[in-house]
Amino acid sequence: MKNKKRIRHLLNQIYYPIIADQIVERLSSVLEKYRGHLPNHPSSGLNEQEIILIVYPDQVLETNRVSLQSLGEFCEHFLQGIVSGIHLLPFFPSSSDDGFSVVDYKEVDSQYGSWNDVKSLSTNFRLMFDAVINHTSVQSPWFKRFLSNDKDLYDYFIEVVGSPDLSSVVRPRALPLLTTFKTSSGTKEIWTTFSADQADLNYHNPAVLLDVLDILLDYVKKGADFIRLDAVAYLWKEIGTNCINLRQTHWIVQLIRAVLDEEVPTVMLVTETNIPHDENISYFGDGTNEAQLVYNFPLPPLVLHTFYTEDAQVLSRWASDLKSPSEQTTYFNFLASHDGIGLNPVRGILTDAEIEDLVLRTKVRGGLVSFKTDSSGVQSPYELNINYLDALSNPDEPVDIMVKRFITAHAILLSIAGVPGIYFHSLFGSRGWLEGVTQTGHNRSINREKLNRSVLQAELENTQSLRAQVFFHLKRLISMRTQNPAFKPQSEQHVLKVNTEVFGILRIDKYSEKSVFCFHNVGAKTILINMDLSLLPYKYPMNLLDLISSEQFEVEKSLTFTLAPYQSAWLAN
């Protein structure tokens, strides 16, 4: 192993040197199992063409057809050449939480299809798999064997004995931390961070870590180009601490990275940590040793705040400080996903009053709010549950205004440094699904509706429909982005001070010297842009082309033009 020294060092930190020696030997056996069976293609890296679709395996349904086949055909027809990759949300057998309560990590749920159907998707798209490795379903074989006191599984889960003080443990949901289970040796209190159906894995046991590494290598073997580490911040538990972002958790992420660098360095880690920004970006590590991509959680609520207030100053200040520690790392930018819009990431960026304003506006627009409980038992808003199109729309406003605002929000998403992730329901102009909330009793269902393929395609073929209008404009924006190297994730980004109602950034690719001035009017008024460019290192006169409108400008040291309400302009040199 090239990284043997690095791997041994990390195991020494997580466990103990004597134990680490044994684990290295067992890990070598795991790696040997996959040698010769993992992809061996050169890395294409991340470039301006990288756009990731976030989608459920059963998002597109047909009668008498497994859903992965329907999804694959739909994506091939509508999205080939538009998105480069697909984040395929959990497609494993599951007992709850829309797939995130995994029963079997190595099987495809038969209602979705088979591994062959997953492989077929990888023909046209790079794939991101979910690694739900903080917890597993209580219906899983592992947990059932634990309940029966199987000696090989006896400490795979976290039993809490007695009444230790757990008040400092960070709680992501307003649910009990411990759940009582009957076992063959009596009742036990088991750690269940997210729900009574999801038992947390015990990484104090090295066998758990080895099994997880085996699972991740199996995902790579079966087509994963990206591995998303779900809820990874909670991985290591230590009674007496807050049990989030502990150093052992970072060491485990570093170990996963080291193993992947050893075997398949082209595969990238994506950490999903819905926590305050400074803690979130700690999962970049030193820029070489943890995740290559980190979810940019403040972006969705900040963009909402920006459009609600018609003021881009907070977003601009935050974006000015948005840094990545190396060219190997970047942000996974998104506005909507299968989950709600997290509020914890903007605490400290927005005031309490501004966060409360987001909550109130969500309710006015027909959305819901989920709460968490802190150590003192006080509940606070944790997540806005609303479709992003609904969140950005004012009640009873004309459709054309609704679409313009929504598209401009996505122009911001597509222009800032990082890899854009676009949720299926955003790309195809869906609205909230309150009926789903009634059916499931879960707030998050509002943005998780499954769609009939024939109905969806008929709506997309009707150019007057909301779905068709949103998809047409987003597809065109994506095309503009993917043809200009200034939008590479690693390209320079400079926030431009323009008007308070305008979010402006300059993207520059230092290799090709291509640049794009990106201006986004977040308000309902026409704005005059008058910007002095004389301090920038350009030769004048300079010709600029708006990639969106095709309008041309000849610039003599100052740039003057108008932006209509909710208009975006991407001016390329």
CORTAVEN-V791410 format. One record per residue. N is the residue number from 1. RES is the residue in one small letter. SS is DSSP state (@ for helix, = for strand, . for the rest). OMEGA is omega in degrees with one decimal (NA if undefined). D_LAST is the distance of its C-alpha to the last C-alpha in Angstrom with 1 decimal. Layout:
N	RES	SS	OMEGA	D_LAST
N	RES	SS	OMEGA	D_LAST
This chain:
1	m	.	177.1	47.4
2	k	.	-176.2	44.6
3	n	.	-174.6	44.1
4	k	@	-179.8	47.8
5	k	@	179.3	48.0
6	r	@	-179.9	45.1
7	i	@	179.4	46.6
8	r	@	179.2	50.1
9	h	@	179.9	48.8
10	l	@	178.0	47.3
11	l	@	175.9	50.4
12	n	@	-179.8	52.5
13	q	@	-177.3	50.5
14	i	@	-175.1	50.8
15	y	.	178.8	54.4
16	y	.	-176.7	56.9
17	p	@	-178.7	57.1
18	i	@	178.1	60.2
19	i	@	-177.3	58.7
20	a	@	178.4	55.4
21	d	@	179.3	57.1
22	q	@	-177.8	58.5
23	i	@	179.5	55.2
24	v	@	178.4	53.4
25	e	@	-179.7	56.1
26	r	@	177.3	55.7
27	l	@	177.7	51.9
28	s	@	177.7	52.3
29	s	@	177.6	54.3
30	v	@	-178.1	51.7
31	l	@	-179.1	49.0
32	e	@	179.9	51.3
33	k	@	-175.1	51.7
34	y	@	-178.7	48.0
35	r	.	-178.7	47.6
36	g	.	-178.4	46.8
37	h	.	-179.0	45.9
38	l	.	-178.6	42.4
39	p	.	-177.3	39.2
40	n	.	-179.1	38.2
41	h	.	179.2	34.8
42	p	.	-178.9	31.9
43	s	.	174.5	29.4
44	s	.	179.4	26.2
45	g	.	177.9	25.0
46	l	.	-179.4	22.7
47	n	.	-175.9	19.1
48	e	.	-178.1	16.6
49	q	.	-176.6	19.1
50	e	.	175.1	21.9
51	i	=	-175.9	23.2
52	i	=	173.1	26.9
53	l	=	175.9	29.3
54	i	=	-170.8	32.2
55	v	=	174.3	35.3
56	y	.	179.2	39.1
57	p	.	179.3	41.0
58	d	.	-177.8	42.9
59	q	.	-177.0	40.1
60	v	=	-170.9	40.7
61	l	=	172.2	44.4
62	e	.	178.0	46.5
63	t	.	175.9	50.3
64	n	.	179.7	52.0
65	r	.	175.7	48.9
66	v	.	-166.9	47.6
67	s	@	179.9	44.4
68	l	@	176.7	42.3
69	q	@	177.9	42.8
70	s	@	179.9	41.8
71	l	@	-178.9	38.7
72	g	@	179.6	37.8
73	e	@	179.7	38.1
74	f	@	-178.9	36.3
75	c	@	178.5	33.3
76	e	@	-177.6	33.3
77	h	@	-171.8	33.3
78	f	@	-166.2	30.8
79	l	@	179.2	28.5
80	q	=	-176.7	28.2
81	g	.	178.2	24.6
82	i	.	173.4	23.6
83	v	=	-179.5	25.2
84	s	.	-174.8	25.6
85	g	=	-180.0	28.6
86	i	=	168.1	31.5
87	h	=	-178.5	33.2
88	l	=	-179.1	36.7
89	l	.	-167.5	38.7
90	p	.	-178.1	42.3
91	f	.	-178.7	44.0
92	f	.	171.8	47.2
93	p	.	-173.7	50.6
94	s	=	-178.8	50.6
95	s	.	-180.0	53.1
96	s	.	173.6	50.9
97	d	@	177.5	47.6
98	d	@	173.7	45.8
99	g	@	-174.6	45.9
100	f	.	170.8	45.5
101	s	.	-166.7	49.3
102	v	=	176.4	49.4
103	v	.	-177.8	52.8
104	d	.	-174.7	51.9
105	y	.	-171.8	48.8
106	k	.	179.1	49.2
107	e	.	171.1	49.9
108	v	.	177.1	47.9
109	d	.	-174.1	49.6
110	s	.	178.2	51.3
111	q	.	177.5	50.3
112	y	.	-178.0	46.7
113	g	.	-175.0	47.5
114	s	.	176.1	47.7
115	w	@	176.5	45.8
116	n	@	178.4	45.3
117	d	@	175.4	43.4
118	v	@	179.0	41.1
119	k	@	179.0	40.7
120	s	@	176.9	39.8
121	l	@	-176.4	36.9
122	s	.	176.8	35.6
123	t	.	-175.2	35.3
124	n	.	-173.4	32.1
125	f	.	168.6	30.9
126	r	=	-173.2	30.9
127	l	=	170.6	33.6
128	m	=	176.8	34.1
129	f	=	172.8	37.8
130	d	=	170.3	39.4
131	a	=	-177.9	41.8
132	v	.	-167.4	44.1
133	i	.	171.2	45.9
134	n	.	-173.8	47.0
135	h	=	175.4	49.7
136	t	=	-179.7	51.3
137	s	=	174.8	53.4
138	v	.	173.8	57.0
139	q	.	-177.0	57.7
140	s	.	175.2	56.4
141	p	@	178.6	58.8
142	w	@	-175.6	58.0
143	f	@	177.8	59.0
144	k	@	177.4	62.0
145	r	@	175.7	63.2
146	f	@	-179.8	62.7
147	l	@	-179.5	64.9
148	s	.	178.2	67.6
149	n	.	172.9	67.6
150	d	.	-174.1	66.4
151	k	.	179.8	66.7
152	d	.	-177.3	63.3
153	l	.	-168.6	61.5
154	y	.	178.5	63.5
155	d	.	174.4	60.8
156	y	.	-178.6	57.6
157	f	=	-170.1	57.4
158	i	.	175.5	57.9
159	e	=	177.7	61.4
160	v	.	-176.7	62.0
161	v	.	179.7	65.6
162	g	.	-177.4	67.3
163	s	.	179.3	65.6
164	p	.	178.8	62.9
165	d	.	-179.9	60.7
166	l	.	-172.8	57.5
167	s	.	-178.7	56.4
168	s	.	-178.5	53.4
169	v	.	178.8	51.9
170	v	.	-176.7	48.6
171	r	.	179.2	48.9
172	p	.	-178.7	46.0
173	r	.	180.0	48.2
174	a	.	-178.8	51.3
175	l	.	179.3	53.6
176	p	.	177.9	56.3
177	l	.	-176.8	55.3
178	l	=	177.3	58.4
179	t	=	-179.0	60.0
180	t	=	177.7	63.7
181	f	=	173.5	64.4
182	k	=	176.7	67.8
183	t	=	-179.2	68.2
184	s	.	177.8	71.2
185	s	.	178.8	72.1
186	g	=	-177.9	71.7
187	t	=	179.1	68.9
188	k	=	175.1	65.8
189	e	=	-174.2	63.0
190	i	=	-179.0	59.7
191	w	=	-179.7	56.3
192	t	.	-174.1	54.1
193	t	.	-168.3	50.9
194	f	.	176.2	49.4
195	s	=	179.5	52.4
196	a	.	179.3	56.0
197	d	.	-174.6	54.8
198	q	=	-177.8	52.5
199	a	=	-177.9	54.3
200	d	=	177.6	52.4
201	l	=	-175.3	52.6
202	n	.	-177.6	54.3
203	y	.	170.2	52.2
204	h	.	176.0	55.1
205	n	.	-177.4	56.5
206	p	@	-179.8	54.7
207	a	@	177.6	55.7
208	v	@	-180.0	53.3
209	l	@	179.1	50.4
210	l	@	177.6	51.4
211	d	@	179.4	51.7
212	v	@	177.0	48.2
213	l	@	175.9	46.7
214	d	@	179.1	48.6
215	i	@	-177.7	47.0
216	l	@	177.3	43.5
217	l	@	176.1	44.0
218	d	@	177.5	45.5
219	y	@	178.8	42.3
220	v	@	178.4	40.3
221	k	@	-175.5	42.8
222	k	.	167.8	42.4
223	g	.	-178.6	38.6
224	a	=	172.5	37.0
225	d	=	175.9	33.6
226	f	=	174.0	33.3
227	i	=	-179.2	36.3
228	r	=	-179.8	36.1
229	l	=	-174.8	38.8
230	d	=	174.0	40.1
231	a	.	-170.8	41.5
232	v	@	-177.9	41.6
233	a	@	-175.5	42.0
234	y	@	-165.9	45.7
235	l	.	-174.4	46.7
236	w	.	179.0	49.2
237	k	.	176.8	52.0
238	e	.	-178.4	54.1
239	i	.	-175.5	56.7
240	g	.	176.6	56.6
241	t	.	177.0	52.8
242	n	.	174.1	50.1
243	c	.	175.6	49.5
244	i	.	178.8	45.7
245	n	.	179.5	43.2
246	l	.	-175.2	46.1
247	r	@	178.4	45.6
248	q	@	176.8	47.3
249	t	@	178.3	44.7
250	h	@	178.4	42.0
251	w	@	178.4	44.1
252	i	@	176.2	44.6
253	v	@	178.1	40.8
254	q	@	178.1	40.5
255	l	@	177.5	43.4
256	i	@	178.5	41.8
257	r	@	-178.8	38.6
258	a	@	179.1	40.8
259	v	@	178.5	42.6
260	l	@	176.8	39.5
261	d	@	178.8	38.0
262	e	@	-170.9	41.3
263	e	@	-176.2	41.6
264	v	.	-174.5	38.2
265	p	.	178.4	35.3
266	t	.	-179.1	32.7
267	v	.	-175.3	34.0
268	m	=	176.4	32.3
269	l	=	176.6	34.1
270	v	=	-179.3	32.9
271	t	=	179.1	35.0
272	e	=	-176.5	35.9
273	t	.	-175.0	37.2
274	n	.	-172.1	37.3
275	i	.	178.9	38.0
276	p	.	-167.6	36.6
277	h	@	-176.3	33.2
278	d	@	177.4	34.5
279	e	@	-179.0	37.0
280	n	@	-175.2	34.7
281	i	@	174.7	32.2
282	s	@	-179.8	35.3
283	y	@	164.7	35.2
284	f	@	-174.5	32.3
285	g	.	178.9	35.1
286	d	.	-179.6	34.0
287	g	.	-179.8	30.9
288	t	.	-166.5	32.9
289	n	.	176.0	36.1
290	e	.	-174.2	35.7
291	a	.	171.5	33.3
292	q	.	178.4	29.9
293	l	=	177.1	28.9
294	v	=	177.0	30.3
295	y	=	-179.6	30.4
296	n	.	-171.4	28.4
297	f	.	179.6	31.3
298	p	@	-172.2	30.4
299	l	@	-177.8	27.3
300	p	@	179.3	29.4
301	p	@	179.3	31.6
302	l	@	177.2	29.0
303	v	@	175.5	26.9
304	l	@	179.6	30.1
305	h	@	-178.0	31.0
306	t	@	-179.6	27.7
307	f	@	178.5	28.2
308	y	@	-176.5	31.9
309	t	@	-174.1	31.5
310	e	.	-176.2	28.3
311	d	.	-174.5	27.3
312	a	.	-171.7	24.5
313	q	@	-179.8	25.8
314	v	@	178.3	27.8
315	l	@	-179.0	25.1
316	s	@	178.7	22.6
317	r	@	-179.8	25.3
318	w	@	-178.7	26.1
319	a	@	178.8	22.5
320	s	@	-179.0	22.2
321	d	.	-175.2	25.1
322	l	.	-177.3	24.1
323	k	.	174.9	24.3
324	s	.	-171.7	25.2
325	p	.	179.3	27.7
326	s	.	177.3	26.3
327	e	.	175.5	23.8
328	q	.	-173.6	26.7
329	t	.	174.7	26.6
330	t	=	-178.5	24.5
331	y	=	167.7	25.3
332	f	=	-175.2	26.5
333	n	=	-179.9	25.0
334	f	=	172.3	26.9
335	l	.	-179.2	28.0
336	a	.	175.8	31.2
337	s	.	178.1	33.5
338	h	.	177.2	37.1
339	d	.	177.3	38.2
340	g	.	-179.5	37.9
341	i	=	-174.9	35.6
342	g	=	179.8	36.9
343	l	.	-179.8	37.6
344	n	@	-178.0	38.7
345	p	@	-179.8	35.2
346	v	@	173.9	34.4
347	r	=	-172.9	37.7
348	g	.	173.8	36.9
349	i	.	172.6	33.5
350	l	=	176.1	34.9
351	t	.	176.2	38.3
352	d	@	179.6	41.3
353	a	@	178.6	41.2
354	e	@	176.3	37.6
355	i	@	177.4	38.6
356	e	@	176.8	41.6
357	d	@	175.6	39.4
358	l	@	179.8	37.5
359	v	@	-177.6	40.9
360	l	@	-179.4	42.3
361	r	@	176.2	39.3
362	t	@	-179.7	39.5
363	k	@	178.8	43.2
364	v	@	-178.1	42.6
365	r	.	175.8	40.2
366	g	.	179.6	42.9
367	g	.	-179.1	41.8
368	l	=	-179.1	44.0
369	v	=	175.7	44.1
370	s	=	-174.0	45.4
371	f	=	171.7	47.1
372	k	=	-178.8	48.0
373	t	=	178.4	51.0
374	d	.	-173.8	50.8
375	s	.	179.9	53.6
376	s	.	178.5	55.6
377	g	.	-179.9	55.6
378	v	.	178.1	53.2
379	q	=	176.7	50.8
380	s	=	-179.7	47.2
381	p	=	-175.2	44.4
382	y	=	-170.9	42.6
383	e	=	173.1	40.5
384	l	=	-179.9	39.4
385	n	=	-175.7	40.4
386	i	.	172.3	38.5
387	n	.	-172.6	36.1
388	y	@	175.8	32.6
389	l	@	176.1	32.2
390	d	@	-178.4	35.5
391	a	@	-178.4	34.5
392	l	.	-175.1	31.5
393	s	.	173.2	33.6
394	n	.	-179.0	36.0
395	p	.	172.9	39.4
396	d	.	177.9	39.9
397	e	.	179.0	36.4
398	p	.	-177.3	34.9
399	v	@	-176.5	33.3
400	d	@	177.2	30.1
401	i	@	178.5	29.6
402	m	@	-178.0	30.5
403	v	@	-179.6	28.0
404	k	@	-178.8	25.1
405	r	@	-179.2	25.9
406	f	@	-178.6	26.3
407	i	@	178.5	23.0
408	t	@	174.8	21.2
409	a	@	179.8	23.2
410	h	@	172.2	22.0
411	a	@	174.6	18.3
412	i	@	178.9	19.0
413	l	@	-173.9	20.8
414	l	@	-175.5	18.2
415	s	@	-176.1	15.4
416	i	.	-174.9	17.5
417	a	.	178.8	18.2
418	g	.	176.5	21.0
419	v	=	-179.9	22.4
420	p	=	169.9	22.9
421	g	=	-178.1	26.4
422	i	=	-179.8	27.2
423	y	=	-177.8	30.9
424	f	@	-176.7	32.4
425	h	@	174.6	33.7
426	s	@	-177.7	30.3
427	l	@	-175.8	28.6
428	f	.	167.9	31.4
429	g	.	178.6	32.0
430	s	.	172.7	35.4
431	r	.	-177.7	37.5
432	g	.	-175.4	40.0
433	w	.	-179.5	43.1
434	l	@	177.4	45.9
435	e	@	178.5	48.5
436	g	@	177.4	47.4
437	v	@	177.8	48.1
438	t	@	-178.1	51.6
439	q	@	-172.7	52.2
440	t	@	-174.5	51.2
441	g	.	-178.6	51.8
442	h	.	-178.4	48.5
443	n	@	-175.9	45.8
444	r	@	179.6	43.0
445	s	@	-177.9	44.2
446	i	@	-177.2	42.5
447	n	@	-175.2	39.2
448	r	.	-178.1	40.8
449	e	.	173.8	42.1
450	k	.	-168.8	42.6
451	l	=	174.8	41.7
452	n	=	-173.6	43.6
453	r	@	-176.3	41.5
454	s	@	178.2	42.8
455	v	@	179.7	42.3
456	l	@	-178.2	38.8
457	q	@	177.8	37.8
458	a	@	178.6	39.5
459	e	@	-179.9	37.5
460	l	@	178.5	34.2
461	e	@	175.8	35.4
462	n	.	-172.8	36.1
463	t	.	179.9	32.8
464	q	.	-176.2	34.3
465	s	.	177.6	35.1
466	l	@	-179.7	33.4
467	r	@	-177.4	32.8
468	a	@	-179.3	31.1
469	q	@	179.5	28.8
470	v	@	-177.4	27.7
471	f	@	-179.3	27.3
472	f	@	-177.3	25.4
473	h	@	179.0	22.8
474	l	@	179.0	22.6
475	k	@	-179.7	22.4
476	r	@	177.0	19.4
477	l	@	179.8	17.6
478	i	@	179.3	18.6
479	s	@	178.4	17.3
480	m	@	-178.2	13.7
481	r	@	-170.5	14.0
482	t	@	179.5	15.9
483	q	.	-176.8	13.4
484	n	.	-176.6	10.6
485	p	@	176.1	11.8
486	a	@	-179.5	10.1
487	f	@	173.5	13.1
488	k	.	178.7	15.7
489	p	.	-175.6	18.6
490	q	.	-178.7	18.5
491	s	.	-180.0	14.9
492	e	=	177.1	14.9
493	q	=	177.8	15.3
494	h	=	177.5	15.6
495	v	=	-176.9	17.2
496	l	=	175.4	16.1
497	k	.	-176.4	19.1
498	v	.	174.8	18.7
499	n	.	179.0	21.8
500	t	.	-178.7	24.5
501	e	.	-174.8	23.9
502	v	=	170.7	20.2
503	f	=	-177.0	19.1
504	g	=	174.5	15.7
505	i	=	174.7	14.1
506	l	=	176.6	11.1
507	r	=	-177.3	10.8
508	i	=	172.6	10.0
509	d	.	-173.4	11.4
510	k	.	-178.2	13.2
511	y	.	-179.1	14.3
512	s	.	-175.5	11.4
513	e	.	172.7	9.0
514	k	.	177.3	6.6
515	s	=	177.9	5.8
516	v	=	170.0	6.5
517	f	=	-176.7	8.4
518	c	=	179.9	11.6
519	f	=	-177.0	14.3
520	h	=	177.6	17.7
521	n	=	-175.7	20.6
522	v	.	-176.7	23.7
523	g	.	-173.9	26.2
524	a	.	179.6	28.0
525	k	.	171.8	27.0
526	t	.	-174.6	24.2
527	i	=	174.2	22.1
528	l	=	176.2	20.5
529	i	=	176.4	17.4
530	n	=	-169.1	17.4
531	m	=	177.6	15.5
532	d	=	-179.0	15.7
533	l	.	-172.2	12.6
534	s	.	-179.7	14.7
535	l	.	179.6	15.8
536	l	.	-173.5	12.5
537	p	.	178.2	12.1
538	y	.	174.6	9.4
539	k	.	-177.9	10.6
540	y	.	-2.4	11.3
541	p	.	-177.6	11.1
542	m	=	177.5	7.3
543	n	=	177.4	6.2
544	l	=	177.3	4.8
545	l	=	174.6	6.7
546	d	=	-177.7	9.2
547	l	.	-175.3	10.1
548	i	.	-176.0	13.6
549	s	.	-175.8	14.6
550	s	.	177.0	12.6
551	e	.	-179.1	12.5
552	q	=	-180.0	10.2
553	f	=	169.6	9.8
554	e	=	-170.3	10.2
555	v	=	173.8	10.3
556	e	.	176.9	13.2
557	k	.	173.5	13.3
558	s	=	-177.1	14.0
559	l	=	-179.0	12.4
560	t	=	176.1	15.3
561	f	=	179.6	15.8
562	t	=	174.0	18.4
563	l	=	176.8	18.7
564	a	.	176.6	21.8
565	p	.	177.6	24.2
566	y	.	176.8	22.9
567	q	.	172.8	19.6
568	s	=	174.3	16.4
569	a	=	175.2	12.8
570	w	=	-173.6	9.9
571	l	=	-175.8	6.7
572	a	=	177.9	3.8
573	n	.	NA	0.0
